Structures are given as structure tokens and as C-alpha cells.
């Protein structure tokens, strides 16, 4: 298979899809894409005045349909402890280097830092999801809740999936734990356990999101703390743990038992 050089411009530097390529990924249609590690000499633009800066582009992660990939570019000034933090950028791109899209930028370490381990494609390959940490590196400051967002890989449009429910500002977070957001087996709906505070016995609401439209449906009552939700294999039922919310006393109400099923 013959590969070709693809160059395009990202912000202040140029990325060459061949040349200094160190690895390759193959997508379902057979097209090649490369990850690159740039030396300071390959950085163009205003950063030429920073001889100690290096730019790295780690491996690409492809969508399930092979139409786009995402990767993170990090610009590291190599100043050591107390120096300027790395400036990171998440990009998405087509299999032949077409239509690159800058999605989000952040400093590392720093505030509003995407959790690298949480960045992944939606089941339909149209969007990229991630948790936004309050600060990285940190532990306790993130344990009381972080943001869940996604980006349209082609347009770059962001959605705040964990935005608070109307009149309930404390619900605008998810815990950075397994199972606090999960897709139906067919990928058409997303189930969130909304609510800040690290304790499971208070401020936890289940919300179903139609993933295509973004329309939300609240499934549990504010009087109950609900967590541990899991979809059934056919996506028609939800198993969960619920108890009276500790903030509302032991005589708080019951689950919202209004009939619901996956459409």
C-alpha cells in the first residue's frame, strides 16, 4: 500500500502526516493515517523562537465507522517544575487528513482539564465524550463531581450533558466513577446519574438522554437518592438502587413510578 504525505495547519504549527511518522493505524476502508512526533525544528510559526519546545501527537483513536479519528497534540516547553504548563489540544480528522477540527484546548496541569482516560467515541461514531476535571492533577477536588461533555466530531459543537436540572443547581455534575453514565446496548440513549457530592445517599437523580436529539427525561424523584443504574441487555429496563434522600429525612417520598420504556 502506497502512502502519501498530507500536510495541514493546526493553530501555530504544521502537522505533517508523513515525514517523521513513527507509527500507522489502518481504518476499516484501508486508508492509512500516521501519528507523528515533531522535533522543535519541525515546528513552524511563532513558536520557532522557543527552541526548547517540542510538539507530540500520540496515537489516533478511530470512530467505529472509520470516518474520523481523534488525537491530542501537546506543546511542551520543557521548563520543568514551576515552568509554563503544556498546552494540549484535542483534534478530530478524516481518514485522508481532510477536514481537521480543533475541539478543545487546555493547560496541563490546570483547571477544566479533560480526563485523558475518559475520552472516547460515542457508539455511533458521531461524537467524542469526556469528563472535564475541576483540576488536574488532583483527587479530592474531583471526587464531588465533574462535568460530562461531548463534541460533534465534524462541527466541533459542544454539549454539556451533565448540566443541572431546572431549579436544582446541585445536580449539575456526575461522579468520576464507572457506571455513572452508560449507553443503551443500541447506543440510542444515555443514562446519567446526576448530582454532586461523593456520597451515594444524597443528591442523585437518574436522567435519560435521547442521544441524537439531546432531549432529557428525569426518571427518579428528587426525594430519592438513586444510583448504581444499569441497562438490561435489551435496553428496555433499568435496574437501580434507590433510598430516601438523606437531606430530606427518612419519611421522604418514593420513586417516580410513571411507566417508562425504551422507545
Short mmCIF file of the C-alpha atoms (twelve columns), coordinates in Angstrom:
data_MODEL
# 
_entry.id   MODEL 
# 
loop_
_atom_site.group_PDB 
_atom_site.id 
_atom_site.type_symbol 
_atom_site.label_atom_id 
_atom_site.label_alt_id 
_atom_site.label_comp_id 
_atom_site.label_asym_id 
_atom_site.label_seq_id 
_atom_site.Cartn_x 
_atom_site.Cartn_y 
_atom_site.Cartn_z 
_atom_site.pdbx_PDB_model_num 
ATOM 1   C CA . UNK A 1   0.000   0.000  0.000  1 
ATOM 2   C CA . UNK A 2   1.450   3.346  -1.030 1 
ATOM 3   C CA . UNK A 3   1.069   6.143  1.484  1 
ATOM 4   C CA . UNK A 4   1.145   9.832  0.711  1 
ATOM 5   C CA . UNK A 5   2.157   12.980 2.525  1 
ATOM 6   C CA . UNK A 6   -0.687  15.054 3.927  1 
ATOM 7   C CA . UNK A 7   0.037   18.417 5.489  1 
ATOM 8   C CA . UNK A 8   -2.354  20.849 7.115  1 
ATOM 9   C CA . UNK A 9   -2.136  23.666 9.594  1 
ATOM 10  C CA . UNK A 10  -3.265  23.459 13.240 1 
ATOM 11  C CA . UNK A 11  -3.099  26.733 15.122 1 
ATOM 12  C CA . UNK A 12  0.561   27.884 15.192 1 
ATOM 13  C CA . UNK A 13  2.231   24.779 13.864 1 
ATOM 14  C CA . UNK A 14  2.037   22.451 10.894 1 
ATOM 15  C CA . UNK A 15  1.391   18.740 11.229 1 
ATOM 16  C CA . UNK A 16  2.897   16.515 8.584  1 
ATOM 17  C CA . UNK A 17  1.122   13.186 8.305  1 
ATOM 18  C CA . UNK A 18  4.236   11.555 6.906  1 
ATOM 19  C CA . UNK A 19  7.893   12.548 7.205  1 
ATOM 20  C CA . UNK A 20  8.605   11.995 10.907 1 
ATOM 21  C CA . UNK A 21  5.788   9.478  11.304 1 
ATOM 22  C CA . UNK A 22  6.580   6.817  13.875 1 
ATOM 23  C CA . UNK A 23  3.540   4.560  13.608 1 
ATOM 24  C CA . UNK A 24  0.481   3.931  11.485 1 
ATOM 25  C CA . UNK A 25  -3.147  2.976  12.020 1 
ATOM 26  C CA . UNK A 26  -5.399  1.294  9.468  1 
ATOM 27  C CA . UNK A 27  -9.089  2.159  9.315  1 
ATOM 28  C CA . UNK A 28  -11.778 -0.185 8.004  1 
ATOM 29  C CA . UNK A 29  -11.598 1.179  4.420  1 
ATOM 30  C CA . UNK A 30  -7.847  0.585  4.312  1 
ATOM 31  C CA . UNK A 31  -6.760  4.227  4.417  1 
ATOM 32  C CA . UNK A 32  -3.575  4.964  6.319  1 
ATOM 33  C CA . UNK A 33  -3.050  7.630  8.912  1 
ATOM 34  C CA . UNK A 34  0.068   8.275  10.917 1 
ATOM 35  C CA . UNK A 35  0.971   9.579  14.298 1 
ATOM 36  C CA . UNK A 36  3.876   11.965 14.399 1 
ATOM 37  C CA . UNK A 37  6.418   13.187 16.926 1 
ATOM 38  C CA . UNK A 38  7.787   16.593 15.980 1 
ATOM 39  C CA . UNK A 39  11.175  17.907 16.906 1 
ATOM 40  C CA . UNK A 40  11.499  21.647 17.595 1 
ATOM 41  C CA . UNK A 41  12.881  22.087 14.072 1 
ATOM 42  C CA . UNK A 42  9.595   20.899 12.561 1 
ATOM 43  C CA . UNK A 43  7.513   23.444 14.421 1 
ATOM 44  C CA . UNK A 44  6.617   26.428 12.253 1 
ATOM 45  C CA . UNK A 45  5.149   29.814 13.057 1 
ATOM 46  C CA . UNK A 46  5.749   31.963 16.111 1 
ATOM 47  C CA . UNK A 47  6.986   29.033 18.203 1 
ATOM 48  C CA . UNK A 48  10.289  28.961 16.309 1 
ATOM 49  C CA . UNK A 49  11.519  31.393 18.934 1 
ATOM 50  C CA . UNK A 50  11.072  28.696 21.594 1 
ATOM 51  C CA . UNK A 51  13.918  26.259 20.854 1 
ATOM 52  C CA . UNK A 52  13.111  24.033 23.835 1 
ATOM 53  C CA . UNK A 53  9.514   23.452 22.808 1 
ATOM 54  C CA . UNK A 54  8.505   20.054 21.414 1 
ATOM 55  C CA . UNK A 55  5.184   19.010 19.900 1 
ATOM 56  C CA . UNK A 56  3.878   15.469 20.152 1 
ATOM 57  C CA . UNK A 57  0.840   13.836 18.584 1 
ATOM 58  C CA . UNK A 58  0.099   10.472 20.258 1 
ATOM 59  C CA . UNK A 59  -1.746  7.605  18.643 1 
ATOM 60  C CA . UNK A 60  -5.074  8.190  16.936 1 
ATOM 61  C CA . UNK A 61  -8.350  6.655  18.091 1 
ATOM 62  C CA . UNK A 62  -10.780 5.847  15.298 1 
ATOM 63  C CA . UNK A 63  -14.555 6.007  15.347 1 
ATOM 64  C CA . UNK A 64  -16.432 2.737  14.924 1 
ATOM 65  C CA . UNK A 65  -17.345 3.606  11.327 1 
ATOM 66  C CA . UNK A 66  -13.789 4.663  10.414 1 
ATOM 67  C CA . UNK A 67  -14.896 8.099  9.216  1 
ATOM 68  C CA . UNK A 68  -12.877 10.166 11.703 1 
ATOM 69  C CA . UNK A 69  -10.152 9.854  14.323 1 
ATOM 70  C CA . UNK A 70  -9.199  11.963 17.316 1 
ATOM 71  C CA . UNK A 71  -5.827  12.673 18.872 1 
ATOM 72  C CA . UNK A 72  -4.220  15.072 21.335 1 
ATOM 73  C CA . UNK A 73  -1.402  17.406 20.391 1 
ATOM 74  C CA . UNK A 74  0.747   18.573 23.318 1 
ATOM 75  C CA . UNK A 75  3.130   21.512 23.121 1 
ATOM 76  C CA . UNK A 76  5.684   21.093 25.875 1 
ATOM 77  C CA . UNK A 77  8.162   23.875 26.624 1 
ATOM 78  C CA . UNK A 78  10.281  21.587 28.789 1 
ATOM 79  C CA . UNK A 79  10.755  24.177 31.525 1 
ATOM 80  C CA . UNK A 80  10.391  21.715 34.390 1 
ATOM 81  C CA . UNK A 81  8.699   22.266 37.758 1 
ATOM 82  C CA . UNK A 82  7.279   25.749 38.105 1 
ATOM 83  C CA . UNK A 83  7.569   26.453 34.378 1 
ATOM 84  C CA . UNK A 84  4.906   27.039 31.745 1 
ATOM 85  C CA . UNK A 85  2.480   24.092 31.597 1 
ATOM 86  C CA . UNK A 86  1.985   22.057 28.453 1 
ATOM 87  C CA . UNK A 87  -0.693  23.356 26.116 1 
ATOM 88  C CA . UNK A 88  -2.847  20.481 24.887 1 
ATOM 89  C CA . UNK A 89  -5.323  20.427 22.018 1 
ATOM 90  C CA . UNK A 90  -7.812  17.729 21.020 1 
ATOM 91  C CA . UNK A 91  -8.316  17.386 17.255 1 
ATOM 92  C CA . UNK A 92  -10.539 15.250 15.073 1 
ATOM 93  C CA . UNK A 93  -9.690  14.482 11.453 1 
ATOM 94  C CA . UNK A 94  -10.874 12.423 8.497  1 
ATOM 95  C CA . UNK A 95  -9.048  9.286  7.315  1 
ATOM 96  C CA . UNK A 96  -7.232  11.076 4.480  1 
ATOM 97  C CA . UNK A 97  -6.254  14.120 6.526  1 
ATOM 98  C CA . UNK A 98  -9.351  16.013 5.439  1 
ATOM 99  C CA . UNK A 99  -11.376 18.500 7.486  1 
ATOM 100 C CA . UNK A 100 -9.289  18.744 10.676 1 
ATOM 101 C CA . UNK A 101 -11.251 20.181 13.572 1 
ATOM 102 C CA . UNK A 102 -9.875  21.667 16.788 1 
ATOM 103 C CA . UNK A 103 -12.280 20.704 19.575 1 
ATOM 104 C CA . UNK A 104 -10.873 21.858 22.922 1 
ATOM 105 C CA . UNK A 105 -7.658  23.273 24.421 1 
ATOM 106 C CA . UNK A 106 -6.345  23.144 27.980 1 
ATOM 107 C CA . UNK A 107 -3.251  23.598 30.116 1 
ATOM 108 C CA . UNK A 108 -1.704  20.591 31.842 1 
ATOM 109 C CA . UNK A 109 -1.581  20.750 34.791 1 
ATOM 110 C CA . UNK A 110 -4.507  23.115 35.184 1 
ATOM 111 C CA . UNK A 111 -8.213  23.750 35.674 1 
ATOM 112 C CA . UNK A 112 -11.009 22.352 33.476 1 
ATOM 113 C CA . UNK A 113 -8.707  19.547 32.369 1 
ATOM 114 C CA . UNK A 114 -10.200 16.692 30.305 1 
ATOM 115 C CA . UNK A 115 -9.620  13.302 31.866 1 
ATOM 116 C CA . UNK A 116 -7.490  11.649 29.184 1 
ATOM 117 C CA . UNK A 117 -8.679  8.202  30.231 1 
ATOM 118 C CA . UNK A 118 -12.326 9.148  29.699 1 
ATOM 119 C CA . UNK A 119 -12.069 10.462 26.120 1 
ATOM 120 C CA . UNK A 120 -13.888 8.062  23.813 1 
ATOM 121 C CA . UNK A 121 -16.215 7.840  20.834 1 
ATOM 122 C CA . UNK A 122 -19.967 7.555  21.135 1 
ATOM 123 C CA . UNK A 123 -21.318 4.205  19.894 1 
ATOM 124 C CA . UNK A 124 -22.484 5.726  16.584 1 
ATOM 125 C CA . UNK A 125 -19.100 7.378  15.942 1 
ATOM 126 C CA . UNK A 126 -20.558 10.875 15.636 1 
ATOM 127 C CA . UNK A 127 -19.369 12.443 18.902 1 
ATOM 128 C CA . UNK A 128 -16.486 12.367 21.338 1 
ATOM 129 C CA . UNK A 129 -17.296 12.186 25.068 1 
ATOM 130 C CA . UNK A 130 -15.110 13.143 28.008 1 
ATOM 131 C CA . UNK A 131 -15.123 14.074 31.671 1 
ATOM 132 C CA . UNK A 132 -13.871 17.584 32.496 1 
ATOM 133 C CA . UNK A 133 -11.953 17.568 35.774 1 
ATOM 134 C CA . UNK A 134 -12.051 20.572 38.084 1 
ATOM 135 C CA . UNK A 135 -8.274  20.407 38.336 1 
ATOM 136 C CA . UNK A 136 -5.523  18.029 37.234 1 
ATOM 137 C CA . UNK A 137 -3.632  16.511 38.927 1 
ATOM 138 C CA . UNK A 138 -5.958  16.315 41.915 1 
ATOM 139 C CA . UNK A 139 -8.172  13.808 43.691 1 
ATOM 140 C CA . UNK A 140 -10.470 15.230 46.355 1 
ATOM 141 C CA . UNK A 141 -11.490 18.292 44.336 1 
ATOM 142 C CA . UNK A 142 -12.815 15.996 41.608 1 
ATOM 143 C CA . UNK A 143 -14.454 13.415 43.888 1 
ATOM 144 C CA . UNK A 144 -17.506 15.627 44.496 1 
ATOM 145 C CA . UNK A 145 -18.415 15.735 40.826 1 
ATOM 146 C CA . UNK A 146 -17.113 16.680 37.384 1 
ATOM 147 C CA . UNK A 147 -18.643 17.703 34.059 1 
ATOM 148 C CA . UNK A 148 -19.589 15.321 31.254 1 
ATOM 149 C CA . UNK A 149 -19.468 16.851 27.766 1 
ATOM 150 C CA . UNK A 150 -19.410 15.692 24.184 1 
ATOM 151 C CA . UNK A 151 -18.296 17.227 20.899 1 
ATOM 152 C CA . UNK A 152 -19.633 16.764 17.406 1 
ATOM 153 C CA . UNK A 153 -16.538 15.425 15.652 1 
ATOM 154 C CA . UNK A 154 -17.309 17.232 12.384 1 
ATOM 155 C CA . UNK A 155 -18.676 20.599 13.522 1 
ATOM 156 C CA . UNK A 156 -16.944 20.883 16.914 1 
ATOM 157 C CA . UNK A 157 -20.210 21.796 18.654 1 
ATOM 158 C CA . UNK A 158 -20.097 21.057 22.387 1 
ATOM 159 C CA . UNK A 159 -22.954 19.755 24.548 1 
ATOM 160 C CA . UNK A 160 -22.938 19.889 28.348 1 
ATOM 161 C CA . UNK A 161 -24.555 16.538 29.090 1 
ATOM 162 C CA . UNK A 162 -24.334 16.935 32.878 1 
ATOM 163 C CA . UNK A 163 -25.903 20.400 33.045 1 
ATOM 164 C CA . UNK A 164 -28.111 20.867 36.122 1 
ATOM 165 C CA . UNK A 165 -31.819 20.193 36.163 1 
ATOM 166 C CA . UNK A 166 -34.061 23.305 36.200 1 
ATOM 167 C CA . UNK A 167 -34.171 24.752 39.716 1 
ATOM 168 C CA . UNK A 168 -31.663 22.188 41.055 1 
ATOM 169 C CA . UNK A 169 -28.164 23.654 40.609 1 
ATOM 170 C CA . UNK A 170 -26.529 20.973 42.745 1 
ATOM 171 C CA . UNK A 171 -27.430 18.311 40.146 1 
ATOM 172 C CA . UNK A 172 -25.018 19.664 37.505 1 
ATOM 173 C CA . UNK A 173 -22.290 17.047 37.915 1 
ATOM 174 C CA . UNK A 174 -21.552 13.345 37.615 1 
ATOM 175 C CA . UNK A 175 -19.165 11.380 39.788 1 
ATOM 176 C CA . UNK A 176 -15.970 10.236 38.007 1 
ATOM 177 C CA . UNK A 177 -16.757 6.584  38.710 1 
ATOM 178 C CA . UNK A 178 -17.683 3.632  36.483 1 
ATOM 179 C CA . UNK A 179 -21.394 3.360  35.739 1 
ATOM 180 C CA . UNK A 180 -22.376 6.996  36.348 1 
ATOM 181 C CA . UNK A 181 -23.075 7.362  32.649 1 
ATOM 182 C CA . UNK A 182 -23.818 4.474  30.332 1 
ATOM 183 C CA . UNK A 183 -25.317 3.913  26.875 1 
ATOM 184 C CA . UNK A 184 -28.109 1.562  25.948 1 
ATOM 185 C CA . UNK A 185 -26.951 -1.540 24.062 1 
ATOM 186 C CA . UNK A 186 -28.072 0.061  20.786 1 
ATOM 187 C CA . UNK A 187 -26.360 3.364  21.630 1 
ATOM 188 C CA . UNK A 188 -29.511 5.440  21.164 1 
ATOM 189 C CA . UNK A 189 -29.871 6.633  24.751 1 
ATOM 190 C CA . UNK A 190 -27.518 7.687  27.527 1 
ATOM 191 C CA . UNK A 191 -28.301 7.188  31.216 1 
ATOM 192 C CA . UNK A 192 -26.749 9.644  33.700 1 
ATOM 193 C CA . UNK A 193 -26.639 9.675  37.469 1 
ATOM 194 C CA . UNK A 194 -26.670 13.419 38.081 1 
ATOM 195 C CA . UNK A 195 -25.653 15.107 41.303 1 
ATOM 196 C CA . UNK A 196 -22.616 16.473 43.068 1 
ATOM 197 C CA . UNK A 197 -21.229 15.266 46.430 1 
ATOM 198 C CA . UNK A 198 -19.361 11.980 46.568 1 
ATOM 199 C CA . UNK A 199 -21.913 10.232 48.803 1 
ATOM 200 C CA . UNK A 200 -24.424 7.988  47.053 1 
ATOM 201 C CA . UNK A 201 -27.197 8.526  49.620 1 
ATOM 202 C CA . UNK A 202 -27.915 12.125 48.678 1 
ATOM 203 C CA . UNK A 203 -28.413 14.327 45.620 1 
ATOM 204 C CA . UNK A 204 -28.531 11.609 42.976 1 
ATOM 205 C CA . UNK A 205 -31.059 11.689 40.109 1 
ATOM 206 C CA . UNK A 206 -31.347 9.399  37.097 1 
ATOM 207 C CA . UNK A 207 -31.741 11.129 33.746 1 
ATOM 208 C CA . UNK A 208 -32.207 9.521  30.348 1 
ATOM 209 C CA . UNK A 209 -30.924 11.421 27.304 1 
ATOM 210 C CA . UNK A 210 -32.003 10.728 23.751 1 
ATOM 211 C CA . UNK A 211 -28.503 10.866 22.327 1 
ATOM 212 C CA . UNK A 212 -29.430 12.063 18.854 1 
ATOM 213 C CA . UNK A 213 -31.626 14.963 19.934 1 
ATOM 214 C CA . UNK A 214 -30.209 15.635 23.409 1 
ATOM 215 C CA . UNK A 215 -33.714 15.631 24.920 1 
ATOM 216 C CA . UNK A 216 -33.646 14.712 28.614 1 
ATOM 217 C CA . UNK A 217 -36.135 12.788 30.737 1 
ATOM 218 C CA . UNK A 218 -35.854 12.694 34.534 1 
ATOM 219 C CA . UNK A 219 -36.616 9.171  35.749 1 
ATOM 220 C CA . UNK A 220 -36.421 9.448  39.547 1 
ATOM 221 C CA . UNK A 221 -37.875 11.732 42.189 1 
ATOM 222 C CA . UNK A 222 -35.904 14.461 43.980 1 
ATOM 223 C CA . UNK A 223 -36.953 12.834 47.257 1 
ATOM 224 C CA . UNK A 224 -34.928 9.731  46.430 1 
ATOM 225 C CA . UNK A 225 -31.198 9.194  46.024 1 
ATOM 226 C CA . UNK A 226 -30.791 6.828  43.081 1 
ATOM 227 C CA . UNK A 227 -27.561 5.287  41.835 1 
ATOM 228 C CA . UNK A 228 -25.995 2.084  40.549 1 
ATOM 229 C CA . UNK A 229 -28.226 2.171  37.461 1 
ATOM 230 C CA . UNK A 230 -27.674 -0.424 34.745 1 
ATOM 231 C CA . UNK A 231 -29.481 -1.154 31.469 1 
ATOM 232 C CA . UNK A 232 -31.000 -4.556 30.795 1 
ATOM 233 C CA . UNK A 233 -29.434 -6.388 27.809 1 
ATOM 234 C CA . UNK A 234 -32.363 -5.396 25.564 1 
ATOM 235 C CA . UNK A 235 -32.247 -1.739 26.690 1 
ATOM 236 C CA . UNK A 236 -35.893 -1.740 27.788 1 
ATOM 237 C CA . UNK A 237 -35.453 -1.764 31.568 1 
ATOM 238 C CA . UNK A 238 -33.180 -0.171 34.150 1 
ATOM 239 C CA . UNK A 239 -32.035 -1.750 37.407 1 
ATOM 240 C CA . UNK A 240 -31.049 0.709  40.123 1 
ATOM 241 C CA . UNK A 241 -30.549 1.287  43.833 1 
ATOM 242 C CA . UNK A 242 -32.727 3.950  45.470 1 
ATOM 243 C CA . UNK A 243 -33.351 5.153  49.011 1 
ATOM 244 C CA . UNK A 244 -34.877 8.252  50.631 1 
ATOM 245 C CA . UNK A 245 -32.518 11.188 50.164 1 
ATOM 246 C CA . UNK A 246 -30.702 11.819 53.453 1 
ATOM 247 C CA . UNK A 247 -31.235 15.566 53.084 1 
ATOM 248 C CA . UNK A 248 -34.998 15.125 53.148 1 
ATOM 249 C CA . UNK A 249 -35.451 12.823 56.123 1 
ATOM 250 C CA . UNK A 250 -36.430 9.145  56.461 1 
ATOM 251 C CA . UNK A 251 -40.066 9.776  55.535 1 
ATOM 252 C CA . UNK A 252 -39.266 11.164 52.074 1 
ATOM 253 C CA . UNK A 253 -41.332 10.005 49.137 1 
ATOM 254 C CA . UNK A 254 -40.964 7.090  46.775 1 
ATOM 255 C CA . UNK A 255 -39.704 6.504  43.290 1 
ATOM 256 C CA . UNK A 256 -41.421 8.132  40.367 1 
ATOM 257 C CA . UNK A 257 -43.317 5.048  39.182 1 
ATOM 258 C CA . UNK A 258 -44.684 6.581  35.996 1 
ATOM 259 C CA . UNK A 259 -44.477 3.881  33.291 1 
ATOM 260 C CA . UNK A 260 -41.446 4.210  31.061 1 
ATOM 261 C CA . UNK A 261 -39.806 2.092  28.438 1 
ATOM 262 C CA . UNK A 262 -37.092 2.473  25.841 1 
ATOM 263 C CA . UNK A 263 -38.617 3.622  22.554 1 
# 
